[in-house]
Amino acid sequence: MIRKIVQINEELCDGCGLCVPSCAEGAIQIINGKAKLVSDRLCDGLGACLGECPRGAISIIEREAEAFDESLAQKVLRSNQAPTEKRFSFHKPAHAEPHTSAAAFRLHAERVGGSCPGARVLQFETPPNNVVSDAVSAEPERRSQLRQWPVQLALVPPTAPYLQNAHILLAADCVPFAYADFHDRMLKGKALLVGCPKLDDVQWYIQKLAQIIAVAQPSSITVAYMEVPCCAGLVRAAQMAAASADSDVKIQPLMVTVSGQLAEEQR
């Protein structure tokens, strides 16, 4: 259909991110340092984001676009209302249900950190092959395999472009500290989601993961967790989320021991 929809001039955009919390539908994210309209289905064309751009990079045009999907927008908004108050002692206001006004969304986002520049969605370019370091040692320089930001499950929107049809690594908070080859042997080629079933609400994890699976349709999910009993809740959350989303996505558990070994390597 031909309808009104947001257009972003990337030449004018400086990636400040002020437009992100003003979009109550989650249609705008910062990708590679520029604001992007991540899905036509999330933009209602009302232009609540226009007044927030200091560069005048956002306008409303009429073009052929998919119809606005309010149910998808509500799913995205709920996923951004993460239960950070459990870990950080924040508390949702009584009206912190899915909002229809940008002002109300901004108020809630400020309380739970949703407007923080550190939550801007970024996707990195693939780095060059390992090169020899200039240091005295001739060992190849080790490179980070991270290709995105943010990484915390509580902050990543289901519409993040790096999740689409991706191989996802769902890792417990402690895994990268315990497992020395985390980047090369686990993370390489995957999109990363990080969480802790001990400190956060597992039921919320199930809902958030189900939304990600339904929207992004990942190719696979690898769940890296610690051998301590509570950490296995991350595996169950992924399995229950896949069932909730009616998805047959492959879920592969990887257990890491507290001494930093893959459990399968000790067999």
WOGIHU-V613406 format. One record per residue. N is the residue number from 1. RES is the residue in one small letter. D_LAST is the distance of its C-alpha to the last C-alpha in whole Angstrom. Layout:
n-><N,N>
res-><RES,RES>
d_last-><D_LAST,D_LAST>
This chain:
n-><1,2,3,4,5,6,7,8,9,10,11,12,13,14,15,16,17,18,19,20,21,22,23,24,25,26,27,28,29,30,31,32,33,34,35,36,37,38,39,40,41,42,43,44,45,46,47,48,49,50,51,52,53,54,55,56,57,58,59,60,61,62,63,64,65,66,67,68,69,70,71,72,73,74,75,76,77,78,79,80,81,82,83,84,85,86,87,88,89,90,91,92,93,94,95,96,97,98,99,100,101,102,103,104,105,106,107,108,109,110,111,112,113,114,115,116,117,118,119,120,121,122,123,124,125,126,127,128,129,130,131,132,133,134,135,136,137,138,139,140,141,142,143,144,145,146,147,148,149,150,151,152,153,154,155,156,157,158,159,160,161,162,163,164,165,166,167,168,169,170,171,172,173,174,175,176,177,178,179,180,181,182,183,184,185,186,187,188,189,190,191,192,193,194,195,196,197,198,199,200,201,202,203,204,205,206,207,208,209,210,211,212,213,214,215,216,217,218,219,220,221,222,223,224,225,226,227,228,229,230,231,232,233,234,235,236,237,238,239,240,241,242,243,244,245,246,247,248,249,250,251,252,253,254,255,256,257,258,259,260,261,262,263,264,265,266,267>
res-><m,i,r,k,i,v,q,i,n,e,e,l,c,d,g,c,g,l,c,v,p,s,c,a,e,g,a,i,q,i,i,n,g,k,a,k,l,v,s,d,r,l,c,d,g,l,g,a,c,l,g,e,c,p,r,g,a,i,s,i,i,e,r,e,a,e,a,f,d,e,s,l,a,q,k,v,l,r,s,n,q,a,p,t,e,k,r,f,s,f,h,k,p,a,h,a,e,p,h,t,s,a,a,a,f,r,l,h,a,e,r,v,g,g,s,c,p,g,a,r,v,l,q,f,e,t,p,p,n,n,v,v,s,d,a,v,s,a,e,p,e,r,r,s,q,l,r,q,w,p,v,q,l,a,l,v,p,p,t,a,p,y,l,q,n,a,h,i,l,l,a,a,d,c,v,p,f,a,y,a,d,f,h,d,r,m,l,k,g,k,a,l,l,v,g,c,p,k,l,d,d,v,q,w,y,i,q,k,l,a,q,i,i,a,v,a,q,p,s,s,i,t,v,a,y,m,e,v,p,c,c,a,g,l,v,r,a,a,q,m,a,a,a,s,a,d,s,d,v,k,i,q,p,l,m,v,t,v,s,g,q,l,a,e,e,q,r>
d_last-><58,60,60,60,57,55,56,54,56,53,55,57,54,52,49,50,48,51,52,48,49,52,51,50,48,46,47,47,44,44,42,43,45,47,48,47,48,45,46,50,49,48,52,55,57,59,58,57,55,58,60,57,57,59,59,60,57,57,60,60,61,61,59,57,54,52,53,52,50,50,47,45,46,46,42,42,44,42,39,40,42,38,38,38,40,37,36,39,41,43,45,46,50,51,52,49,48,48,52,54,56,54,56,54,51,51,52,49,47,48,47,44,43,43,46,44,44,41,40,42,40,39,37,37,37,34,34,35,33,32,34,35,36,39,38,38,34,34,30,30,31,28,29,29,28,29,32,34,35,35,31,31,31,34,36,35,38,37,39,38,38,34,33,35,32,30,26,26,23,23,22,22,24,22,19,21,22,18,17,19,18,20,23,22,18,19,23,24,26,26,28,27,28,27,27,26,26,27,30,31,33,30,33,34,31,31,34,34,31,33,36,34,32,36,37,35,33,30,28,25,23,20,19,17,17,16,14,18,19,22,20,19,23,23,21,23,26,25,25,28,30,29,30,33,34,34,31,29,27,23,21,17,16,13,12,13,12,16,15,14,11,9,7,5,6,4,0>
